[in-house]
C-alpha cells in the first residue's frame, strides 16, 4: 500500500480486519474510550522520539538524514493512525469529510486568531523562563 493509491476506507478495513483476527472488541470495533486513551499513550511514544532534540537533530530530520529515527517515528505514527482509524470507524466518522471541514475552519480564522495565539505563546514562554508581565 502507498499513500498515493490507498483510500482511507481501505486502511480502515485493514485495521478492522486485524482487530477481528486478534479478537479485539466486538466484531473488530473496540471501546472508543479505551481506543482514545490508548491513542494518547501511542502519541506519548511518538513524542519520545523528539524529546530533548537539539536544533541540529531537527535539521537532520527535515533533511531526511536520520533514517533510524524516522523509522521509529513512522512506527509510532502508524500506531496512532491505527487507533485513529479504529476510533473513527467505530463512531462512524468520515475522516476525509472532517478533515475538509477543519481545513476550511482554519482557513477562515483571521489574523486576530493568529495574533492571539502568538500572544499566548509569548506569555507562556515568559512564565516558563521566570519572566512576568506585571513588572
Residue, then its C-alpha position, 0 to 999 in steps of 0.5 A: x500500500x502507498x499513500x498515493x493509491x490507498x483510500x482511507x476506507x481501505x486502511x480502515x478495513x485493514x485495521x478492522x480486519x486485524x482487530x477481528x483476527x486478534x479478537x479485539x472488541x466486538x466484531x473488530x470495533x473496540x471501546x472508543x474510550x479505551x481506543x482514545x486513551x490508548x491513542x494518547x499513550x501511542x502519541x506519548x511514544x511518538x513524542x519520545x522520539x523528539x524529546x530533548x532534540x537539539x536544533x541540529x537533530x531537527x535539521x537532520x530530520x527535515x533533511x531526511x538524514x536520520x533514517x533510524x529515527x524516522x523509522x521509529x517515528x513512522x512506527x509510532x505514527x502508524x500506531x496512532x493512525x491505527x487507533x485513529x482509524x479504529x476510533x473513527x470507524x467505530x463512531x462512524x466518522x468520515x475522516x476525509x469529510x472532517x478533515x475538509x471541514x477543519x481545513x476550511x475552519x482554519x482557513x477562515x480564522x483571521x489574523x486576530x486568531x493568529x495574533x492571539x495565539x502568538x500572544x499566548x505563546x509569548x506569555x507562556x514562554x515568559x512564565x516558563x523562563x521566570x519572566x512576568x508581565x506585571x513588572 
